Each structure stands twice: as C-alpha cells, then as structure tokens.
C-alpha cells in the first residue's frame, strides 16, 4: 500500500515531527510505502509531488492548521481517500490510524 501524509501543528515543532515519525514507523512495520511532508517551523520539507499524491492509495492529513498546497489533495478527498486527524491523535493512536487507512 502507498500512503502519503502531511503533518503540521500550530507551533510547527514537536507534534509536526513526532506525528511524522509515528506514521513512518508504523507504516514501515506493516511494509507500506510512506512519504511524509512536514509543514513546520522550518517551512515545507519533503514536499509531495502531485504524481506521488495521485499514485497513493490513501492520504493522511495529520494537521491542526491550514496547510500550503491543500488543493493537491482534492481529487483524493472526492474519492474518499483522505483521513483528517489532529497530529496529537495521530501520535497517540497511530496503529488505529493505519488500520483505518488500510480499510480505505
């Protein structure tokens, strides 16, 4: 399974990168391909290309703020392939999050 994610929190520090790590670790345990874009205090890192988004089976938006480039995910949202979650919830319940992604 191919998963892409964006993580972002209001301060752009702790939860942004903790959510990134939690999602990556859980996906790797399950042998899923994962790419995570962070929008934190350092700006946008690991920016997801449109072709990568289009090829993904599911998109996880672990964000607590508006993100740059949100329109890139509109087609996946219309297909019901986007999960929106708070970064803190993604960190605490990452196994449940990836279970949900697998069901899509």
N, C-alpha and C positions, 0 to 999 in steps of 0.2 A: 504494500500500500504506500502511496506517495502522499505525504502530508506537508503542507506549508503553514507557517504560523507567523503572526506579528505579535510582539509583546511591547506594551507601553504602559507606564504608570505616571501619575501626576508629577512626581519629582524626577522621574526618569533615571532612577538609580537602582535601588535594591530590588524591588519587585520586578522590574523590567528584565533584569538579568537572571534573577532567581527563577522566574517563570520560564525563561528561555532554557536554562539548564535542566529544569524538571521535565519539560516537554521532550527535550533531546534525549535525556537519559531513558525515559520510559519508552520512547519510540525505538531507540536502539535495542533495548531489551526485547522488544517484540519484532525486531527485524524490519521495521518500517523505514522507508526513506523519509528524512525530515530536513527541512530548511527553515530556519527561523530568522526573520528580520526583526531587529530591535530598533525602537524609536525612543531613545533615552537621552540622557544628559549629553552624550557625545554626538547627538544627531542620529540620522538614519544609518544603520550598519547592516551589512549583509542584505542589501536591497534585493527584493524578489523581482525577477524579470517577469513580464507578462506571460511569456511562453511557459515558464516554470509554474506559474499560478494555473494556467489553462490545463497543464498536464497533471495537476494534483487531483487526488480523489476527494480530498477534504481540506478546508481552510479553517484554522483556529485563530480567532482574534481574541487574544488574552490582553485586553486593553481597558483602561479606566479613563481614557481621554480620547478626544478626536485624534485621528492619525492622518498623516500625509499619504495621499495616494489611495484613499479608501475606495475610490471608484474602480480600482483594478479588480475588486472582488465582487462587483455587481452581478456578473454572469453566474458565478458560483452561488451567490446568495439566491438568485432566481431559481436555481436548481435545487435549493435546499441543502447545499453542501458547505454551509458556513456555521461554525459554532462560535457564539459570542460568550465570553466568560471574563470575570474580573481576574486580574493577574494573581491576587492572593488566593482565590478559589482554585485556580489552575495549579498553584504550588501545593496547596493542601490536599487536593483531590485529583492528582494527575492521572492515576490509574483509571478512575471513573471517567475522566475526560477522554482518555484514549479509547476506553470501552465504547463511549458514545460515538467517537469518530469512526470506529470500526463498524458500527451499525449503519452509518450513513453509506 
